[in-house]
């Protein structure tokens, strides 16, 4: 999934409100992607991981 794309499309207000946390907390396997980096303003997948990690204060180990 690409939380930044979902935010850009207006499905969620920000990373903090995105359903990705509920999915991770439910121990589902989640993969982050970069649907359209130019559209959402991220130029690489690392920025998506960083934004998600910062929003939920996940450790590096939790982001494996």
PyMOL commands that set and color helices and strands:
alter all, ss='L'
color gray80, all
select helices_A, chain A and resi 3-8+15-17+20-25+37-40+45-56+61-63
alter helices_A, ss='H'
color red, helices_A
deselect
rebuild
show_as cartoon
